[in-house]
Amino acid sequence: MWTRRPLLATFFFLAVSVPSRPQKTSTPEETISRIIDLGMLDGHDNKVIGGTGDAAAVTITKVVSGRSLSPDQIDRVLMVLNMPLGALRTVQTPNQKPHYSFSAN
């Protein structure tokens, strides 16, 4: 009897705390809007925005058009604009040769 109650309570706690919906993939526009409006930055956001390049600026223009932004939101816009530029430094061009080789000696 004494072990059933804690076990039952644990079961109900875990059943309620399990997320009810799976994660969905977000578009760059949804991601940029969330970052600017809420200030929430996730690790996956850099992957979503990082590959967009100049399209990030177009998306930001769509998101903020017709609104007046607070100083915090302006800082977030600049941060989002910097995300695709930071990703460009890590892109390798096809004609780059590797600096190492594997050889059987």
C-alpha positions as CSV (number, residue, x, y, z in Angstrom):
1,M,0.0,0.0,0.0
2,W,2.8,2.4,0.9
3,T,4.7,1.8,-2.3
4,R,1.7,2.1,-4.5
5,R,0.9,5.7,-3.8
6,P,4.4,7.0,-4.6
7,L,4.6,4.8,-7.7
8,L,1.2,6.1,-8.8
9,A,2.1,9.7,-8.1
10,T,5.3,9.3,-10.1
11,F,3.4,7.8,-13.0
12,F,0.9,10.7,-13.1
13,F,3.7,13.2,-12.8
14,L,5.5,11.7,-15.7
15,A,2.4,11.3,-17.8
16,V,1.5,15.0,-17.4
17,S,5.1,16.3,-17.9
18,V,5.6,14.5,-21.2
19,P,5.2,17.0,-24.1
20,S,2.0,16.5,-25.9
21,R,3.2,17.6,-29.3
22,P,6.3,16.8,-31.3
23,Q,8.8,19.5,-32.3
24,K,8.0,21.1,-35.6
25,T,10.5,22.6,-37.9
26,S,10.2,26.3,-38.2
27,T,10.7,28.5,-41.2
28,P,13.3,31.3,-41.2
29,E,10.5,33.8,-41.0
30,E,9.0,32.2,-37.9
31,T,12.4,31.9,-36.3
32,I,13.3,35.6,-37.0
33,S,10.0,36.8,-35.8
34,R,10.3,34.9,-32.5
35,I,13.8,36.2,-31.9
36,I,12.9,39.8,-32.5
37,D,9.6,39.7,-30.7
38,L,10.4,37.5,-27.7
39,G,14.2,37.6,-27.5
40,M,14.3,33.8,-27.4
41,L,17.3,32.4,-29.1
42,D,17.7,28.6,-29.6
43,G,20.7,26.7,-30.7
44,H,18.9,25.5,-33.8
45,D,18.1,29.0,-34.8
46,N,21.6,29.6,-36.1
47,K,21.3,26.6,-38.4
48,V,17.9,27.8,-39.7
49,I,19.1,31.4,-40.3
50,G,22.8,30.7,-40.9
51,G,22.3,29.4,-44.4
52,T,19.9,32.1,-45.7
53,G,22.5,34.7,-46.5
54,D,20.9,37.9,-48.0
55,A,17.4,36.3,-47.7
56,A,17.7,37.0,-43.9
57,A,17.6,40.7,-44.6
58,V,14.5,40.4,-46.8
59,T,12.8,38.3,-44.1
60,I,13.6,40.8,-41.5
61,T,12.1,43.6,-43.7
62,K,8.9,41.5,-43.9
63,V,8.8,40.9,-40.2
64,V,9.4,44.5,-39.0
65,S,7.7,46.5,-41.8
66,G,5.2,49.0,-40.4
67,R,6.2,48.6,-36.8
68,S,8.2,50.8,-34.5
69,L,10.9,48.8,-32.7
70,S,12.2,49.1,-29.2
71,P,16.0,49.4,-28.6
72,D,16.1,45.8,-27.5
73,Q,14.3,44.7,-30.7
74,I,16.8,46.7,-32.8
75,D,19.7,44.9,-31.1
76,R,18.0,41.6,-31.9
77,V,17.6,42.6,-35.5
78,L,21.3,43.4,-35.7
79,M,22.1,40.1,-34.1
80,V,19.9,38.2,-36.6
81,L,21.6,40.1,-39.5
82,N,25.0,39.0,-38.2
83,M,24.0,35.3,-38.0
84,P,24.1,34.6,-41.8
85,L,27.3,36.6,-42.1
86,G,29.0,34.5,-39.5
87,A,28.0,31.3,-41.3
88,L,29.6,32.6,-44.5
89,R,33.0,32.3,-42.9
90,T,32.6,28.6,-42.4
91,V,31.5,27.8,-45.9
92,Q,34.2,26.1,-48.0
93,T,34.5,26.7,-51.6
94,P,34.7,23.7,-53.9
95,N,38.2,24.5,-55.1
96,Q,39.7,24.4,-51.6
97,K,42.1,21.5,-51.1
98,P,42.3,19.7,-47.8
99,H,45.4,20.4,-45.7
100,Y,45.8,16.8,-44.7
101,S,45.7,13.5,-46.5
102,F,45.5,9.9,-45.4
103,S,48.1,7.7,-46.9
104,A,49.1,4.1,-46.2
105,N,52.8,4.1,-45.4
